[in-house]
Amino acid sequence: MPASSPAPIRIGVLGPNRCGAEEAAEGYAVGAEIARRGAILVCGGLDGMMQAAARGAREAGGCTIGFLPGDDAAAANPFVEIPLPTGLGPFRNMILVQSCTAVIAVHGEYGTLSEIAFALRLGIPVVGLHTWRLFRGDREDPGIHVASTPEEAVALAWQRIGARPQT
């Protein structure tokens, strides 16, 4: 049997389904950097941060996958190359995160928070860019690796993937 090649790196970009121009610019830059590094961008496939990141990745020549909440692949934003309708509504968040090698949360609301929690529970590296910070008692949880710029966010995700034990 031929040796299998390693699975491609899949980086999820998590964030709000509505965002302003500044937030969208950050998502676009994260997506573009993911593509420049040769990873696949995974997102929720709809508008807001998902569209900004997918646009950045596609315009930089990358591949994009969108896990859609509904049953209609045509609902995906125009920058999602591979739309995957789940019919699961917000419960798709677990599937999206499970498919990733690492995730980057850029801003975000409660849906983003649920994705962060799933990733932490599953041991998937989480990088945060202007997003949630978690505390246990009065101590900050170290699970979210905080970045200040889109480029730093992708670099941190890359480092965390390299530091992650192979399974």
C-alpha positions as CSV (number, residue, x, y, z in Angstrom):
1,M,0.0,0.0,0.0
2,P,1.4,3.4,-0.9
3,A,2.4,5.8,1.9
4,S,-0.2,8.4,2.6
5,S,0.8,12.0,2.4
6,P,0.1,14.2,5.4
7,A,-3.3,15.8,5.7
8,P,-3.3,19.5,4.6
9,I,-3.3,22.1,7.2
10,R,-6.8,23.5,7.7
11,I,-7.1,26.8,9.7
12,G,-10.6,27.9,10.8
13,V,-11.4,31.5,10.9
14,L,-14.1,32.3,13.4
15,G,-15.9,35.6,13.8
16,P,-19.2,37.5,13.7
17,N,-21.7,37.2,10.8
18,R,-21.8,41.0,10.7
19,C,-18.7,43.2,10.9
20,G,-17.6,46.7,10.2
21,A,-14.9,47.7,7.7
22,E,-12.0,47.5,10.2
23,E,-13.0,44.0,11.4
24,A,-13.5,42.8,7.8
25,A,-10.0,44.1,6.8
26,E,-8.5,42.1,9.7
27,G,-10.4,39.0,8.5
28,Y,-9.3,39.6,4.9
29,A,-5.7,39.8,6.0
30,V,-5.9,36.6,8.1
31,G,-7.4,34.8,5.2
32,A,-4.8,36.0,2.8
33,E,-2.0,35.0,5.1
34,I,-3.5,31.6,5.6
35,A,-3.5,31.1,1.8
36,R,0.1,32.5,1.4
37,R,1.2,29.8,3.8
38,G,-0.5,27.1,1.8
39,A,-3.2,26.1,4.3
40,I,-6.9,25.6,3.6
41,L,-9.2,28.2,5.1
42,V,-12.3,26.8,6.9
43,C,-15.2,29.0,7.9
44,G,-18.9,29.1,8.4
45,G,-19.4,30.0,4.8
46,L,-21.8,33.0,5.2
47,D,-21.3,36.7,5.5
48,G,-19.3,39.0,7.8
49,M,-16.0,37.7,9.0
50,M,-16.5,34.4,7.1
51,Q,-16.8,36.3,3.8
52,A,-14.0,38.7,4.6
53,A,-11.6,35.8,5.4
54,A,-12.7,33.6,2.5
55,R,-12.2,36.6,0.1
56,G,-8.7,37.2,1.4
57,A,-7.8,33.5,1.0
58,R,-9.3,33.2,-2.5
59,E,-7.7,36.4,-3.8
60,A,-4.4,35.1,-2.5
61,G,-4.9,31.9,-4.4
62,G,-6.0,29.7,-1.5
63,C,-8.7,27.1,-1.1
64,T,-11.7,27.8,1.1
65,I,-14.3,25.5,2.7
66,G,-17.5,26.7,4.3
67,F,-19.6,24.6,6.7
68,L,-23.1,26.1,6.1
69,P,-25.8,26.0,8.8
70,G,-28.6,25.3,6.2
71,D,-29.3,22.8,3.5
72,D,-28.5,25.0,0.5
73,A,-25.0,25.2,-0.9
74,A,-26.0,28.3,-2.9
75,A,-26.3,30.2,0.4
76,A,-22.5,30.3,0.6
77,N,-20.7,33.5,0.1
78,P,-19.1,33.9,-3.3
79,F,-15.6,33.2,-2.0
80,V,-16.3,29.8,-0.6
81,E,-14.9,27.2,-3.0
82,I,-16.3,24.1,-1.3
83,P,-19.6,24.7,0.4
84,L,-20.7,22.0,2.8
85,P,-24.4,22.4,3.7
86,T,-25.0,20.7,7.1
87,G,-28.6,21.4,7.9
88,L,-27.5,21.8,11.5
89,G,-27.9,25.5,12.2
90,P,-25.5,26.6,14.9
91,F,-24.7,23.0,15.8
92,R,-22.5,23.0,12.8
93,N,-19.9,24.8,14.9
94,M,-18.6,21.6,16.4
95,I,-18.1,20.0,13.0
96,L,-16.4,23.1,11.7
97,V,-14.0,23.2,14.6
98,Q,-13.4,19.4,14.5
99,S,-12.2,19.7,10.9
100,C,-9.5,22.2,11.7
101,T,-5.8,21.9,12.6
102,A,-6.0,25.3,14.4
103,V,-8.5,28.1,14.7
104,I,-8.2,31.9,14.7
105,A,-11.0,33.9,16.3
106,V,-11.3,37.4,15.0
107,H,-13.7,39.5,17.0
108,G,-16.9,37.5,17.4
109,E,-20.1,37.0,19.3
110,Y,-21.6,34.0,21.1
111,G,-21.3,31.7,18.1
112,T,-17.6,32.5,18.1
113,L,-17.4,31.8,21.8
114,S,-19.0,28.4,21.3
115,E,-16.4,27.5,18.6
116,I,-13.6,28.6,20.9
117,A,-15.0,26.4,23.7
118,F,-15.2,23.4,21.3
119,A,-11.7,23.9,20.1
120,L,-10.3,24.2,23.6
121,R,-12.2,21.1,24.7
122,L,-10.9,19.1,21.6
123,G,-7.3,20.3,22.1
124,I,-7.3,22.3,18.9
125,P,-5.0,25.4,19.1
126,V,-6.9,28.7,19.4
127,V,-5.5,32.1,18.5
128,G,-7.5,35.2,19.3
129,L,-7.4,38.5,17.5
130,H,-9.5,41.1,19.3
131,T,-11.8,38.4,20.6
132,W,-13.0,36.7,23.8
133,R,-10.7,36.3,26.7
134,L,-11.6,33.6,29.3
135,F,-11.1,33.6,33.0
136,R,-11.3,30.9,35.6
137,G,-11.9,32.7,38.9
138,D,-9.5,35.6,38.7
139,R,-7.0,34.0,36.4
140,E,-7.0,34.2,32.7
141,D,-7.2,30.9,30.9
142,P,-4.0,30.4,28.8
143,G,-5.8,28.4,26.1
144,I,-6.4,31.4,23.8
145,H,-3.1,32.6,22.4
146,V,-3.5,36.4,21.9
147,A,-2.3,38.1,18.8
148,S,-2.2,41.8,18.0
149,T,-2.2,41.7,14.2
150,P,-3.5,39.3,11.5
151,E,0.0,38.3,10.5
152,E,0.9,37.5,14.1
153,A,-2.4,35.5,14.5
154,V,-1.5,33.2,11.6
155,A,2.1,32.9,12.8
156,L,0.9,31.9,16.3
157,A,-1.5,29.3,14.8
158,W,1.4,27.9,12.7
159,Q,3.6,27.7,15.8
160,R,0.9,26.0,17.8
161,I,0.4,23.5,15.1
162,G,4.1,22.7,15.1
163,A,4.0,22.4,18.9
164,R,1.0,20.1,18.8
165,P,1.8,16.4,19.3
166,Q,1.1,14.3,16.2
167,T,-1.7,11.7,16.5
